Amino acid sequence: MRHIIIYIGVFLWAVSLSVSAQHVHEHSDCLEDSIYSKKEAILNEITVQGVAGIQRLKDAASPFMVVSPKLLHNSLGTNLVDAVGHMPGLAQISTGSGISKPVIRGLGYNRVVVVDQGIRQEGQQWGDEHGLEVDEEGVHSVEVLKGPASLMYGSDAIAGVMILHPEHPLEEGTMQVKVGSQYQTNSNLYDYHVGFAGNLRGFLWNWHFLDKAAHSYRNAADGRVPGTWFKERDVQGMLGINKSWGHSWLRFSRVNFTPGITEGEAVEDADNFNELPYQKVLHTKVISDNAWYFGGGTLKAIVGYQQNYRREYEEEGDEEETESDSPEAALSMRLHTVNYDVKYLRSLPHDWKVSAGIGGMWQKNINQGEEYLIPDYRLFDVGVFATAEWELDKWHLSGGARFDNRHLNTSSLTEEDEVRFEALGKNFTGVTGSLGAVWNVTDKLNLRLNAAKGFRAPTVSELSANGVHEGSIQYEVGNAALRPEKSTQIDLGCDYTSHFVSLQASLFCNWISDYIFLSRLPYETDGYRTYQYRQGDARLVGGEVSLDIHPVNPLHIENAFSYVRGIQTLSNSPLKGEDNNSLPLREGGGRSLPMMPAPRWTSNVRYEFPDFARNHCRRTFVAVGMEYNLRQDKFYALDDTETATPDYALFNLSAGMDLHLFGHNCIELTFSCQNLFDKVYQSHLSRLKYVDNAFSPERQGFAGMGRNFCFKVSIPIDIHLN
């Protein structure tokens, strides 16, 4: 009842603000062109992060995808990755409704770089149950680069990059108050947020607060799934100045995230917050973002510090309270990261654009709990790069090269006269690059070709892991003999836009040498299934097709299909096991790569109504959607590591409008229903699929979320002082 009262209270408070505000102006998002109704204009005008700076989406040789603010607001999901993970070529590795990890074309974990507020997010992302600790209310739009992006972002961007863009600074002489809330019925999820931003004589600020919580979700087969609850409380802010010489911004964010852990055992109250076991993650970021205009170009410098403080609380031994009346963490890791990126961009005569720079990070990880999974370590990497773009008539050419070096030192640890971790000193180097071309055949048709090389150094967990913790449901063993992954990817794509049809299609083939993955060992350790990191050559092929048919302007019939197939290649380079001994490549389900998403077809029929009620109701729409995941029978079956996943279809319903009352104020309202027919299903990438289910021993794992109704309201109020 408390969250319902809060939800109603925030809504009434927001409406009262809109009534009393003076000199208000309609929010820019309300004036934003619909991404559904003007795709041709958007394709020609929208910009993305190119190799040599900002470029138009139509001129990008690499496959890009942009999720606009309005589309992000209307997306279905319980967290940020869940909201965008249903887009073509994307998927998610999920643990309940609170934890989701992005997957791009079959690759996830440390193969995807997430950039938030200008720096790469670092938070022990190698862990299965380690989510993305970012403030979703601070994300204005999302940009996804599919394919190796090591040229721009260094090691780890071998699958692609997800860029989370913050809100743009407001216009000069404008202030904005923004309040909003949402409620979801299945898990009783609620959130409310409030923000205040402004721009007065070049002095900028933007601060907001978010409070969010959800009980364990329900489905028709399992009832409430224990341990899928979560709580979150975030604050984020920005102070800065914009002048003729450039800008200087200081950003701050603090995410306090507490998710439950699902072990499949019976609990006293599956609907109770703080039911052991659970995690508690505190992620803090401070970022200095600067730009100076001189010499006909722009010098950009970003330096950021972030700390990820992750604790896991177990059942045994945690009943004894400390002086602060809170249980002691069994596993505790504190990760310090300093990111730096300096680059110079300049436009040259004859339609050339060039950039060059240096970037990297320093890390230090400290274990502070009684249990250990990875050792303490220090890491430093640096990369230097140069890129260029050239526009020639109907051709747009781009490319560049980069050199990276990463140095890693781990500490040794001995427990009860037994070596837990051996000290390691590793040095990894990589040379990467890309070369691409876009042919603007006509104003409506573009053809693309891009070749890119990627590089990823092994993580500390892959090299040195030795232990288990509550969230992993498995015992992991590292492999000190691992070598860096190196990928070569070819992308071929086209897009066609007209008044009645919008089509985007892309094909890719990605060859990865020394691909690292977990393989199950034929024994258990401490009662847990045991896995070790191994590597071998791999190949991934697939693509995406999106088709939007709009026979009349208000009606849109959208379809998209995504496919990826990952296999270990038969070559003269057998798998590398522990102690660098060669292991033969085995058949019987051992050729497919693990954790490959199932082929997926999505279909959406959307109708946009003309403005009505004396133009008080604008941008009103209603949509019916279907997501069909085909059977995934191409899985890593060796040693029962994975199992097949049956096909399933989910139907969704959504509607929304911008309600204009009391002048020009805009109240954004959205209603949606996920899993309309309460289908019982399991996603192939859900980690809960392999949790022992004590409630239904005859079934393996837990099903996904059942029927879920969602209500959202957002009220931005601009105050113009001129």
N, C-alpha and C positions, 0 to 999 in steps of 0.2 A: 504494500500500500504506500510505503514511503516514497518509492520512486515515481509512482503515479501522481502523488501530490506535488512532488518536485517538478515533474513534467508539466502539469497544468499551471503551476505557479510561474515557471519560467515563461510559458506561453503568454499568460495574462500580463506579466511584467513587460514582455517585449511589445505587446500591443499597446500598453499604456505609454511606453516610450515613443512609439510611432505616432501616437495622438498628440503628445506634448512637444515633440521636436519642432523647431522652427527652422525655416530656410532649408528644407530638406530637398534632396535631389535623388532621382532614381539611381539605384546601384548599377554600376557598369555591367555586372553579370546579367542583370535583367535586360540590358540592351544588346547583350552578346548574341550574334547570329546563331541560329540553331545548327548544330553540326549535322543534323539529319536533313534539313531543308536546303542547305547551301553548301554541299560537299565540294562542288567545283570551285567555288570562291575560296573555301578554306584550304583546299589542296594547293591553290596558287599563292595564297597569302601567308599561311601559317609558317612559322619558323622553328627550326630545331638546331641542336648543337652539332654543327659540321666540324670537319677536321681542322678547318682554319677559322673557326668562329661561327657566328650565327649565319644560317643559310635557309632558303625557302625549302619546304618539305618536298616540293616537286623536283628540286635539284639535288636531293640527297641520294647518293649511290647506294649507301647501306640501307637495309630495310628498317624503317622507323615506324613507330606508332605513337600517336598523341591522344591522351585522354583529357578532354577539355574540362574546365571547371563545372559546367552544367552537366556534362555526362557523368563526371565523377560524383556529383551530388545526387544524381538519380540512380546510380548503380546500386545493385543489391549486394549485401554483404555485412558481415559482423566486424570486419577490420579492414584496413586499407588494402592489403594484398588480396583479400577475398573479394573486394570490390572491383579490382582490375584483372584478377586471375582468370576470368572467363573470356577475355579478349582473344582474338586469333593468335596462335603461337605461344600463348602464355598458359601457365598452370600453377598449381600451388601444392606444396607439401604441408599438410595441415595436421595439427594436434588439437582436436576440439574446435571450438568457435573462436578462441582468443589468439591462437598461434598459427600463423601462416608464413611460409617461406616462398619467395618467387621462384618460378621455374621458367626458363626461356628455351623453347625448342628442345626440351628434354634434359636440360642441364640446370642444376640448382646449387645450393650451398655456397661454397667459396668460388664457384665459377660465375656467379652473378654479382656484380658490383652495384650497390645501392648508393646513390649520391643524394644526400639530404642537406639543404641549405649551402650547397656548394662544395661540400667535402664528402668523402666516402664514409659510409656508416660502418663502424667497427664495434661488434658486440658479441664475440664468440659465435659467429654465424655458422661455424662448422657443426654445431650441435643440432640433432634432429628436432629437439623440443625448444630450441632457442629461436624466438620470434624476432620480429622487426620492431625494435623499440624506438619508434618515431611518433611524434604528435600528429595524428592524422588531420586534426583541424588546422594545422599549420601548412598543410599541403594544398596548394591552389590548383595545380594540374600535374599530370604525370607524363613523362616522355620515356619511351622504351626503345632502345637500340638493340635489334636482334642480330647476333653474330659477334665474332671477336672484336673487341674494342680496346685491346691492349695499347694501340697507338695513342689513344687519348687518356687512358686510365691505368695503364701499367698492368702488373701481374693481377690475376684473378678475374679479369674481365673477358674470360675466354668464351663465355656463353652470351654475354651482352651486358647492358647497363640499364638500370631503372633510375631515372632522374626525377626526384621529387622537387618540384618548383615551389618556392614560397610565394605568397602574394606579392604583386608588384606594388611599388610605392604609389600612394595616392597622388592625385593632381595637386598642384600648388594651391594653397588656400583652402584645403578640404580636410575635414575630419570625418571619421566614421565610427559609429557604434554598431556592433553586430552581436546579436544574441540568437541562440537556436537550441534545439533539443531533438531527441528522437526516442522512440520506444518500440521494442520488439517483443512480441507476445510469447514466442517459444521459450526463450530463456529469461524472460522478464528483463531484457537488456534495456538500460536507459543511459542516456548521457545528456548533459547540458553544458553549453559553452558560452562564454561572453568575451568580447574583445573590444579594444579601443585603439584606433590608428589615426594618424594625421600627418600633414605636410604643411608646415608654416615657414615660409621664406627659406625653403631648402632644408629645414630641420625636420627629420623624419622620426616617427615612432610607430610601433605596431606591437601590441601586447594582447595576449588572450589566455584564458584558463579553460581547462576541460576536465570534467569529472565523468567517469564512465564505469559501469559495472554490469555484470551479467551472471545469473545463476547457471547451473549446469543445464545444458540443452536436453531436449526430449525427442524421442521418436517412437513410432508405434510398436517396435519390436523390443526395445530395451527399457522403455520408460525414461527416467532421467539417467543420463550417463555420468557417473561420478567423476569428479576431478576436472570437468570441463568448464568450471566457473572461472571468472577472472575479475579483477578490479584494476582501475587505471586512473591516475590523477596527474595531469600535465600542466606545465606553465611554459610559455614561450614568448620571447620578446625580441625587439630590434630597436636600436637607436642609431641614427646616422645623419649624415649631411650629404646633399647633392649640390655641387657647384659647377661652374663652367670648366674647372680643371679636372673634374671627375667626381668620384664619390668615395666615402669612407663609412662603412656600416659595421656595427658591432651587434652580433646575434647571440642569443642565449636560449637554451632549452633544457628542461628537466622533465624526464619521463619516469614516473613511478608506477611500475607494472607488476601486478601480483597474480599470476595464473596458477590454477590448480594443476595437479599431475594425476593422470589416469593410469592406474595399475590393474584395474579389472576386479579388484577385491571388493567385497561388500563393506559399506561404510554405514555409520549410524545415521547420518543425515546427508544425502547426496545433494541437498538443496542449501547447504550451509556454507557460508564463506569461512575461510581459514580452516577448512577440513584438511588435516594432514593426509598425504604429503602435498607440498606446494613450493613454488619458486617465489622469489622476490627480487626484482631487478630495478636498479636505479641507474638511469643513463643520463649523464650530464654533458652538455656541449657548450663551448664558448668559441665563437668564430669571428675573426677579423677579415672582412671582405673589402678590398680596396681596388680602385681603378684610377689611372692618371692618363690624360690625353696629351701626347706630345709627339713631335717628329712625324706627324701625319698618321700616327697609329695609337694604340691603346696598350698600356702596360697594366696587367691585372695581377694582383697578389692576394692569395687567400692563405691564412694560417689558422688552424683550428686545434683546439684541445678537447678531447672527449674521454670520459671515464665511464666504463661499464662495470658496475658492482653487482655481481650475480650471486645469489645465495639459494640453496635448496634445503628445505626442512623435511626431515623424514619422521616416521612414526616412532621408531625405537630410539630411546634415549633422549627424546626431545620433550618429554613430559616435565623434566626438571626445569623450572623457570629461572631465568637470570634476574639480576637486580632490576632490569627494565621490564620485568613481567612479560617477556617474549621468549619463545624457544630459541635455542642455539642452532645455528646453521651447521648441517653436517658437511656440505660442500660449499665453499665460498671462494670466489675468484674475483680479483680486482684488476681490470685491464685498463692501462693508461695508453692513450694514443695521441700523438701530435702529427697532424697532417700539414703539408705545405705544398703550394702550387704557385709558380710564378711563370707567366708567359707574356709574350709581346705579339700583338696582332696588327697587321698593316695591310692596307689595300695599295696595290701598285698599278702603274699604267698598263694599258692593254688588258684590263679585266682580270688581273691577277690578285689573289689574296694569299698572304703567307703568315705563318705563325711559328714561333719557336719558344721552348721553355724547359723548365726543370720542375720535377715534382716527386713526391714520395711520402714516407711516413716513418715515425719512430714508435716502437711499442715496448711496453713492459707489462708482464703478467705476474701477479703475485697470488699464491694460494694462501688462504687464511683459515680454512676449515680443517676438520679432522680427516676428511676423505679427499682423495686425489684422483683426477682423471688424466690431467696433463701436467707437465712440470712447470716450474717457474721459467720464464724465458725473457730474452731481450731480442728485438728485431729492428733492423734499420734497412730501408730500401730507398733507392734513388733512381730516377729515370730522366733521360734527356731526349727531346724529340724535336722534329721539324716537320711542318705540313704545308701543303700548298693547294690552292684551288684555282682553276682557270676556266673562264667562260668564253666559248668560241661559237658564235652563231647559235645553232640549236644544240650544241654539245656543252656539257658541264663536266669537267674532269677534276678529280681530286685524288690525293694520296699523301703519303709521308712515311717516315721511318722513326723508330724509337729503340733506345738501348736501356735495359733495366738491370740492376744488380740488387740482390737481396741477401743480407747477411743475418744469420740466426744463431743464437747461442742459448742452449737450455742448461738448467742446473740439475745436478745429480741429487738423488734422494735415496736413503737407506732406511728401511723400517725393520726392526727386530732382526738385524744382521742379514737382511735380504734386500738386494738392490731393487728398488721400485722403478727408478728412472736413472738411466745413464746420461752423463753429460755429453751433449752433442755440439759441434760447431760446423755449420753448413753455410755454403756460399753458392747462390744460384744466379745465373745470368741468362738473359734472353734478348734476342733481337727480333723485333716485330715490325709490321708495316701493313699498309693497305694501298690498293690502287683501284679506282672505280670510275665509271663513266655513266652519264645519263644523256639519252638522246631524246630531246623534245620533238618527237616526230610531227605532231600538230599541237594546237592549243589544248586538245582533249586527250591526246595519247602520249605517254612517256614510257620509254624502255630503259632498264637499268641492268648494269653488270658490275659486280664488285668482287674482288679477291682480297682476303685478309689473312694475316698470320697472327695467332695468339700465343700467349705464354702464361703458365701458372705454376708457381713454385709450390711444393707440398706444404701443407699446414702443419703446425705443431702437433695437432691431434693425429694426423696421418703418420707422422714420423715417430711419435713418442707416446701415444695414448696407452694407458695400462690401468684399467679400472672400469667401474660401473657406477652410475648414479641413478637416482630415482626416476628421472625422466627418460632415460635411454632405452630401458627394457632390454638391454643387451650389454655384454662385456666386450670392450673394444681393445684391440692390441695393435699398436703402431708398427711401422716397418721403416727402420732407419736407412734402408737401402733405396728408398724411393727416389726417382728422378723427376724433374719438372715435366709437366704436360706441355706439349706443343701441338698447336692445331693449325690447319689450313682449311679455309672455308671459301666456297664459291657460291655467290648469290646471283640469281637471275630473276628479274621482276618486271612487272608492267602495271600501269594503271590507266584507266580510261574513264572519263567523266563526261556526261552529257546532261541534258535537261531531264532525261527520263531514267538514266542508268548510271550507276557508279560501280566500277569494277577494280579491285586490286588483287593481284596474284603474285606469289613469289615461290620460288623453288630454291633449295639449298642442299649442299653436300659438305659435310664437315669431317675431315680426317684428323683424328687425335692420336698422336703417338704417346705411349706410356700413360694411358688413361688410368686413373686411380679409382678404386672402388672397394667396398667392403665385401668380403667373402666369408661365409660361415664355416667354422671349423667343426670337426666331428666330435665335440665334447662340450661340456658346460663348465663354467667357472663360477663358484659361489652360487650355484643354482640358476645362473643366467646363461642363455645361449651366447656363444662366444664367436666373435667376428674379428678378422684381421684385414688390414689394408694390403691390397695387391694391385698390380697394374699390368696392362697389356695394350696393344694397339686396338683402336676402335674406329667405327665409322657411323655417323648419323646422317640420315637423309630424310627429307620431308618437305613440307611447305604449307602455305595457307592460301585460301581463296575467299574473298569477301565480295558479295554482290548485293547491291541495294537497288531495287527497282521501285521507282516512284511514278506510276502512270499519271497521277495527278499530284499536285504539289503537297497537299496535306497527308497523303497516304504513302507509307514506306514499307516495303516488304524486304527485309534484310536477312541474308543467309551468309554463314561463314563455316568453313571446314578447315580443321587443323589436323596435321598428321606428322608424326616423327617415328622413325624406326632406328633403334640403336643396337649395334651388334659388335662383338669382338671379332676382329678380322683374323683370318687364317694366314699367318705370316711366319717368317723365320725368327721372329722375336717372341718367344713364348712368354707366358706370364712370369713375373718376378715375384717370388715369395720371400719369406723371412730369410735372413742371412744371404740374400741374393741368389738362393738356389732356384734353378729353373723348374717350373712346373708345367707339364704338358697341358695344352688347351683341351678341355674335356667337353664332350657332347652331352646329350641328355639334359638339355635345358640350360647349359652353361654358356651358350653363345650370346644370348640377349643381354644387353646392359641392364643393370638394376634401375628401378624407379623411373621407368619410361611412362609418360602419360598415355592414356588410351586415345585413339582417334576420336575427334569430337565434332559434332555438327550442331550449330546453333541457328535458330530461326526466330525472327522477331517481326511481328506485324504491329505497326505504330501509326496512329492517326493523330494529327495535330489540328485542333479546332481553331476556327477564326476567333478573334477577340469578341467577347459578348458582355452582357450586363453593363452597357455603357462604357465599355473598355476597362472595366474594373478587373475582369478575368482575362488574363493574357497568357499566351504560350501554354495553353491547356492541351494536354495530350493524354491518351490512353494507349497501352501497349500490352500485347499478349506474347509471351516468349516460350520457347522450348529449347532445352539443352539435352542433346542425346549423346551419351558416351557409349561408344561401341565396346564390345567385349575385348578385353586386353588379354590375349592368349600368347603374346610374345613377351615373356617375362623371364627373369633370372631364377630358374627353378632348381639350380644345382644346390644340393644339400638342404632342400626345402627353404631356401632363403626367401622366396616369394611364391605366391600362388596366383592363379588366374582370377580375373575379376569379371563378373557377368556384366552385360550391357544394361543400361537403365536410361530412362528419360524423365526429366524434371520439367514441370510446367510452371511458369511464373506470370504474374499479373502486376502491372504498375500503372500509376496515373499521377498527374501532377499539374500544378498551375502556379502562375505568379499573380497574386492577389494584390491589386492596387487600391488602397484605401487612404482616406485623409490626405488628399493631395497626391503626391507622386511616390509615396512609400511603397515598397515592394515586399510582400510577404511570400516567401517561397514555400509551397506546400507539396509534399510528396507522400504517396501511399503505395505500398507494394506488398505482394505476397509471394514468398518463395516456397517451392515445393507444394503447389496448390492442392494436389491430390494426395498429399501425405505419403509419398512413396518411400518404402524402405530400401536403402541402397548403401553401397560402400564405394567410395572413390578409391581408385588404384593407388593414389599417392597419399591416402590417409594413413597416418601412423597408428591410429586406433584399430585398423584392420587386423593387426597382429598382436593385440593385447588379449591375454586370456580373460574370457568373460565368465566370471563366477556366477552371474545371474542366469546365463543360458550356456552351460558347458558344451551343449551339442553344436553350438555355433562358434566360429572363430571371430573374435574381435567384436567391435561395436559398429552399428550403422550410423549414417550421417544424420544431420538435423532434419526433423520432420517439418510439418507445415509451420510457416512463420510469417506473421503479419508485421509490417513495419510502418511507422508513422514518423515523418520528419517535418520540422518547421525551422526556417531560417529567416531572420529579419535583419537585413543590412540597412542602415540609415546613414546617408551622407549629409553632412552639414557644410554648406558653402559659406565662407565668411566674406567673400567679395561681393 
